[in-house]
Every structure is written in C-alpha cells, then in structure tokens.
Amino acid sequence: MGRAKIVGEPGRGHADRSGARRRRRRRAGGLLALAAVAAAAWAVRDIPVAMGARAAGDRAARLRSSPQYEGDSFRNQASTRTMVAESGRNVLLQFLFGGHRRKPADPVPLVDPGTTDPATAPADELAVIWYGHASVLVEIEGRRVLVDPMWSERCSPSRLVGPQRLHPPPVPLEQLPTVDAILISHDHYDHLDLATVRVLLRTQSAPFLVPLGVGAHLARWGVPESRIVELDWTENVTVAGLRFTATAAQHFSGRGFTRNRTLWGSWVISGETRRVFYSGDSGYFSGYAEIGREHGPFDVTLIQVGAYAPAWPEIHMFPEEAVTAHLDLRGELLVPVHWATFNLAVHAWADPVDRLWREAKARDVRLAVPRPGERVVVDLPPPVDGWWQDIV
C-alpha cells in the first residue's frame, strides 16, 4: 500500500505563518496607535495649564480697586471698540489674496552676544540685546533686566498649532546670564509663555514684575508669591537699585476664552543716570507724551513696530507711529521690537523696519536695527545696514 497522505498538514503550516504575520502587524499597528495617542496627549497636556488662572482672593480685590478696572474687566483710557467691526473679513481676505512675503527667503542671521560681566563694564553703560520678537535683555548700570521672554517654538497654548518661529532663539534660554528682574507687559502668548517661565523658574531667581492680575497665571505655574510683583499703572517698585514703573499702554489682554481680566502696560526702567522705556504692545495714543513729560527723557526706547493692520489701528502701532511715540517720549535711540520672529499679521515680514527706517530718516531719529542676539551699546549704536533686505 502507498504511504497515507495526511490531509491538511502543509496548509496548517502556511496558515500558522500567515496568522503570525497578521498578529505581528496587529501588534505593530497597536503600538503605532498607542504612540500616536501618547504624542497627542503630550501635545495637549499643558493646554489647560497654559491658559493660566483667574485672580482670586486678595489679588482679585486689588484688581477690582484699580482705576483701570470697570465692571468685570480692564479698559483703555480711550475706546478701542471700533477695531472689531470689519477685522475678521478684511484680515481673512488679506491672508488669502494679499500676496505678501510673510516668511524670509533665507535664514535670519543670528548673533551670539556672549556675556559681558557687569563688573567689567563701565559703571554707566547701557546696552540692549534683542533676542527676537519682544524679548530683550537690558544691561543698565551693572544690572540686567529681561523683558517679555519668549523662547518657545510657537506662541500658542498648543505645541502643534499656532504661529511658529521664523528663526530660532540666538542663544538657549538656559545660557542667559543671571538677571535681576523679569518684566512682563501683558499676558498674550507671544509675551507670556508657560515653557519659558518654567525654565526661568529653574535657572533664575529674579522676581517677575507684571501688571495687575498676571500674577495669577504665574502662581498657577509654580512661581512663588515671593517672586511675583504686580503693579497698576503709575505704581513703581525698586529692585536691585533700579526703579521700575508700570505705565499705560493702549491694548488688551486675554488667554483662552477670557479677555481683559488682566492689565496690560508699558514699563519705565530707571537707574541713577540712565532710563529705558519699553512699550509692550500698544496703539499710538496721547499717553506717550504724558509718559515722556513725567519720566523722560529716555536714553533708549524699545517700541513695538510689527503685527499691525488697518483692521486694528488702535491696539498695534504702525511703524510711522512708533517714530512719533519715540519723539513724544523724548527718546534718544529707538530700537524696534515685535517683528521678524512670528507671523501675527498679514504684512510682509520685513515691512515694519523698511517703513520704520524711512520714517526715522525723514524725521532725523537715531535708530538701531540689530540682528537677533546682537548687543547694542546705546551710546555707540551700529549704523543701520539694512541686513534684512538681503533675505526678503
């Protein structure tokens, strides 16, 4: 008799191999799905925290007693309500059909400023380092003041969406020298950033000087109350021998779904002989002349020049208005900030300084336009060389 054939043996082996492959694919698919879920969870985990917190208790009581507070929110000295009317439709049309070059064609040149020991600098030296957007280090009479630090990739509560950097920070945040004070102008994401604050909490010991209500955000993020100083407009405090005065601005505030529950403002930094003004975000208003009369003249003004549009002229200055504000303030040297780092409006990325340079020349205003990271000694500023025009 012939050898018996065992039906199904070869088929079973093939089926076993096919089943094993299917199981491996399912496991791989499951791992990828878990990784995607983990990545999504990582990306959104800080969003509720990044929104900040609303003032409560004594902080809220102080807020309500402010002359700038009315009803349940802060307000400007002049009405800014008309900016809302046509803004949405007009801005959308500009985004879609404006044709502006909103990103540089080549990398923005960066400079590593190194470090200058205040002990070796002349006693009355005043210098500024612009790190991009509104982030500036002011070196004044042997002390250092960090203004509106923002080192994250996006100015957003999310790591995945929101305006993204046009250039990296010129130096890592952890490598900044020791500072004596950290100033915040208002709580918008491009000026007050959770990840940046967390690093500064770990690497610096300086106090945060903020407008009313902003301290609630910092407290939620773990900043000790001993490092939070909240001021109303016209109030001042002395830190490390410098006097800091919170001054007016014409803007608004808000994180998440709240608006104008915290105050916004500008800052005056005064040493024994040197004075600095920082505008924060603001439309042009008569308050600049008042600040100039009371606190000027200023050796240098750091003034917002970017993120403007016809739809919101009352809350962001045009470059020509920045020159007028500088003259109102009785400033000597004008250094523009709030440009070249994030796309926050529909104009071309370099348009702010092109317009500013023309206006400054027409009105005989001293101007310095540093590259990100470039250290400018206020008494010996470098000539404006139009570096941005080579990469438009």
C-alpha positions, 0 to 999 in steps of 0.5 A: 500500500502507498504511504497515507497522505495526511490531509491538511498538514502543509496548509496548517503550516502556511496558515500558522505563518500567515496568522503570525504575520497578521498578529505581528502587524496587529501588534505593530499597528497597536503600538503605532496607535498607542504612540500616536495617542501618547504624542497627542496627549503630550501635545495637549497636556499643558493646554489647560495649564497654559491658559493660566488662572483667574485672580482670586482672593486678595489679588482679585480685590486689588484688581477690582480697586484699580482705576483701570478696572470697570465692571468685570474687566480692564479698559483703555483710557480711550475706546478701542471698540471700533477695531472689531467691526470689519477685522475678521473679513478684511484680515481673512481676505488679506491672508488669502489674496494679499500676496505678501512675503510673510516668511524670509527667503533665507535664514535670519542671521543670528548673533551670539552676544556672549556675556559681558560681566557687569563688573567689567563694564563701565559703571554707566553703560547701557546696552540692549540685546534683542533676542527676537520678537519682544524679548530683550535683555537690558544691561543698565548700570551693572544690572540686567533686566529681561523683558517679555521672554519668549523662547518657545517654538510657537506662541500658542497654548498648543505645541502643534498649532499656532504661529511658529518661529521664523528663526530660532532663539540666538542663544538657549534660554538656559545660557542667559546670564543671571538677571535681576528682574523679569518684566512682563507687559501683558499676558498674550502668548507671544509675551507670556509663555508657560515653557519659558517661565518654567525654565526661568523658574529653574535657572533664575531667581529674579522676581517677575514684575507684571501688571495687575492680575498676571500674577495669577497665571504665574502662581498657577505655574509654580512661581512663588508669591515671593517672586511675583510683583504686580503693579497698576499703572503709575505704581513703581517698585525698586529692585536691585537699585533700579526703579521700575514703573508700570505705565499705560499702554493702549491694548488688551489682554486675554488667554483662552476664552477670557479677555481683559481680566488682566492689565496690560502696560508699558514699563519705565526702567530707571537707574541713577543716570540712565532710563529705558522705556519699553512699550509692550504692545500698544496703539499710538495714543496721547499717553506717550507724551504724558509718559515722556513729560513725567519720566523722560527723557529716555536714553533708549526706547524699545517700541513695538513696530510689527503685527499691525493692520488697518483692521486694528489701528488702535491696539498695534502701532504702525511703524510711522507711529512708533517714530512719533511715540519715540519723539513724544517720549523724548527718546534718544535711540529707538530700537524696534521690537515685535517683528521678524520672529512670528507671523501675527499679521498679514504684512510682509515680514520685513515691512515694519523696519523698511517703513520704520527706517524711512520714517526715522530718516525723514524725521532725523531719529537715531535708530538701531536695527540689530540682528537677533542676539546682537548687543547694542551699546546705546551710546555707540549704536551700529549704523543701520545696514539694512541686513534684512533686505538681503533675505526678503 
